[in-house]
C-alpha cells in the first residue's frame, strides 16, 4: 500500500463524497425560486465535465493516462452525478406520479406506483450512463464511466431496499416537497434483500480492493482502482447504515436550513 497510489485517493473520495452530498442537499433544500438557477449552472458544469471525461479518457498518447487523469475523471463524473441528483431532489425530473402511496396497493401495483414516482429520473441516469459508456469504450482511462456506473448501481440497490423495507430509512436530507416519497417505503424491518445486497457489495469491494493493491505503486492503475474501490466501500457502508440504528443523514444536517430541520423533528423524521 502506497501513500499516493492508495491512501491519498481514498481520502479524496471520502471528502468528495461527504462534501458533494452536502452541497446537493443544501441546494435542494433552498427555496424553490432558486431551483431553476441551480439546475442551469449545474447542468452547464455537467456538460463541460462530460467533455472532460472523454478528453482525459484518451490519455496522453503512448505514455498513457496519468494518476491526475484518474482524479479529473472521477471529479467530472461526480459533478455529472450531482447535477442529476439535484434534478431529482428539486422535483424537476422525477416521475408522472407525485402523490402519496395508496395504502391498499399490494404486489405489482405497489411496485408500479413506486416506480412511477421516479422513472423519468432513472431513465435519464441510464441515458447518461449509455452516453458515457459509448464515448469511453476501450478508452485508456474509464475511471469516470466506472464511477458513474457504480453510483447508478448503488442508487438502484438502495432504492429497491427502501421499497422492500429496511430498519433505518436514513431520510433526513430529503427535501420537504418530496415527503410523499416516504409513503412508498416498506416497513421498518430487516429483509433478506438487504443482506444479499450487503454480501454482493462487500464481495465487490474486496475484489476492487485487491485490484488496487495489486497495481503498481503510485500508478494510474492504482489510483483509478482505489477511487472505484473506496466508492464501493462507502456504498457498502451506506447499505449497512440501512440496517443499523445510526442516522447517517445527521452527517449532513449542516446542509439543511434550520426551518427544515425543525419541521422534520416535528414530523418525526429528524433527530
Buried (B, 14 or more C-beta within 10 A) or exposed (E): EBEEBBEBBBEBBBEBBEEBBBBBBBBBBBEEEEBEEBBEEBBEBBEEBBEBBBEBBBBEEEEBBBBEBBBBBBBBBBBBBBBBBBBBBBBBBBBEBEEBBEEEBEEEEBBEBBBBBBBBBBEBBEEBBEBBBEBBEEBBBBBBBBBBBBBBBBBEBBBBBBBBBBBBBBBBBBBEBBBEBBBBBBEEEEBEBBEEBBEBBBEBBBEBBEBBBEBEEBBBBBBBBBBBBBBBBBBBEBBBBBBEEEBBBEBBBEBBEEEBBEBBEEEEBBE
